[in-house]
Amino acid sequence: MMVDAIAEAEGISINTVNFKAQIGKGFIGNVPVMLAKPQTFMNSSGESVGAIVSYYKIPLKQVLVIFDDLDLPFAKLRLLPKGGHGGHNGMRSIIDSFEGSRNFPRLRIGIGRPQGRMDTINFVLRAFNKQEREELEFTFHNGIEAVRILLLEGFDKSATYVNSTKAMEQLG
């Protein structure tokens, strides 16, 4: 959903299927970008991401992986320069496809943990309710701005924007 929001905001058409992914190419500012949405099972995302990175010889520091995270509160963003998989099987697959390298930035989108005894798989796959969709619109707006800052002004400025509480107030 975040990749779709970025594509829409930047006028990038995701209209090609290759490397087991839906792909769109365009520019954010004057920076060429490729947006990719793996079409594998989430746990096998590395098949797609690894093939793209290898084929285009993209330096890992120029790869931004965007993924949902149960360990962050709902609609919270976190931008990190590198790290482990944190139990996320899709990230584990991507790290494996990069021959174990964890040195690539990632934008985590919090989905929180299920309430009560709800099964985690059912929780992750369920549709968002109206209130959650409204909250996510705000989050996606912040995420789009974070990606613009990352590309045009660098990782540190983007991380400060995303990871500080000011990000919420700047748009409010």
C-alpha positions in Angstrom: 0.0 0.0 0.0 2.9 2.4 0.8 4.5 1.7 -2.6 1.2 2.4 -4.3 0.9 5.7 -2.4 4.4 6.7 -3.5 3.7 5.7 -7.1 0.5 7.7 -7.2 2.0 10.8 -5.5 5.0 10.8 -7.9 3.1 9.9 -11.0 5.0 6.6 -11.5 3.0 3.9 -13.3 3.6 0.4 -11.9 2.9 -1.3 -15.2 5.5 -4.0 -15.8 5.8 -7.5 -14.4 9.3 -8.8 -14.2 11.5 -10.6 -11.6 8.3 -11.9 -9.9 7.3 -8.3 -9.2 5.1 -5.5 -10.4 7.6 -2.7 -11.3 7.4 1.0 -12.1 10.2 3.3 -13.1 10.2 7.1 -12.9 11.7 10.0 -11.0 11.3 11.5 -7.6 12.7 15.0 -8.0 15.6 14.4 -10.4 16.5 11.0 -8.9 15.6 7.9 -11.0 13.8 5.3 -9.0 12.4 1.8 -9.5 9.4 0.8 -7.4 8.9 -2.9 -7.0 6.1 -4.9 -5.4 7.1 -8.6 -5.1 4.3 -10.9 -6.2 5.8 -13.9 -4.4 4.5 -15.1 -1.1 5.7 -12.6 1.5 8.0 -15.2 3.1 9.8 -15.5 -0.3 10.1 -11.8 -1.1 13.9 -12.2 -1.5 13.4 -14.2 -4.7 12.1 -11.1 -6.3 14.1 -8.4 -4.5 17.4 -10.3 -4.8 16.9 -10.9 -8.6 16.2 -7.2 -9.2 19.1 -5.9 -7.1 21.4 -8.5 -8.8 20.3 -7.8 -12.4 20.5 -4.0 -12.1 23.6 -4.2 -9.9 22.0 -1.8 -7.3 24.2 -1.0 -4.3 22.4 -2.2 -1.2 22.6 1.3 0.4 20.3 2.4 -2.5 17.7 -0.3 -1.8 14.8 0.8 0.5 12.7 -2.1 1.8 9.3 -1.1 3.0 7.5 -3.6 5.2 4.9 -4.0 7.9 6.0 -4.6 11.5 4.0 -6.2 14.3 6.4 -4.8 16.9 5.6 -1.1 16.1 2.4 0.6 17.2 -0.2 0.8 14.4 0.6 3.5 11.8 4.0 4.4 13.3 6.9 4.7 10.9 10.6 3.8 11.6 13.5 4.4 9.2 16.6 2.4 9.9 19.9 2.3 8.0 20.4 -1.5 8.5 19.4 -4.3 10.9 18.2 -7.8 11.2 15.0 -9.4 10.2 13.3 -9.1 13.6 11.5 -12.4 13.1 9.9 -11.1 9.8 10.1 -13.9 7.4 10.0 -11.6 4.3 13.0 -9.7 5.6 14.7 -12.9 6.4 14.2 -13.9 2.8 15.5 -10.6 1.5 18.6 -10.7 3.8 19.3 -14.3 2.6 19.0 -13.1 -1.1 21.7 -10.5 -0.3 24.0 -13.3 0.9 23.3 -12.4 4.5 24.0 -8.7 4.2 21.8 -6.6 6.5 23.3 -3.3 5.3 20.4 -1.7 3.5 17.8 0.8 4.7 14.3 -0.2 5.6 11.1 1.7 6.3 9.0 -0.2 8.9 5.3 0.5 9.1 3.7 -0.5 12.4 0.6 -2.7 12.4 0.7 -3.5 16.1 -0.1 -6.8 17.6 -3.4 -8.6 17.5 -5.8 -8.0 20.4 -6.7 -11.0 22.6 -6.3 -14.4 21.1 -6.5 -13.5 17.4 -4.2 -15.5 15.3 -1.3 -13.5 14.0 -1.7 -14.7 10.4 -5.4 -13.7 10.4 -4.5 -10.4 11.9 -1.9 -9.6 9.3 -4.1 -10.6 6.4 -7.3 -8.9 7.5 -8.7 -5.8 5.9 -8.2 -2.5 7.6 -11.3 -0.8 9.1 -12.4 2.7 8.2 -10.5 4.3 11.1 -7.4 2.4 10.4 -7.5 3.4 6.7 -7.8 7.0 7.7 -4.8 6.7 10.1 -2.8 5.0 7.3 -3.5 7.8 4.9 -1.7 10.1 7.3 1.1 7.6 7.7 1.5 7.1 3.9 1.7 10.9 3.5 4.6 10.9 6.1 6.2 7.9 4.3 6.0 9.6 0.9 7.7 12.7 2.4 10.3 10.5 4.1 11.2 8.9 0.7 11.5 12.3 -1.0 13.8 13.6 1.8 15.8 10.3 1.7 16.4 10.7 -2.1 16.9 14.4 -2.2 18.5 15.3 1.1 20.0 12.0 2.4 19.3 9.3 4.9 20.1 11.3 8.1 17.6 14.0 7.4 14.9 11.5 6.4 15.5 9.4 9.6 15.3 12.5 11.7 12.0 13.4 10.0 10.5 9.9 10.3 11.8 8.9 13.7 11.1 12.1 15.6 7.7 13.0 17.1 7.9 16.2 15.1 7.0 14.4 11.9 3.4 14.1 13.2 3.2 17.7 14.2 4.7 19.0 10.9 1.8 17.7 8.9 -0.9 18.3 11.5 
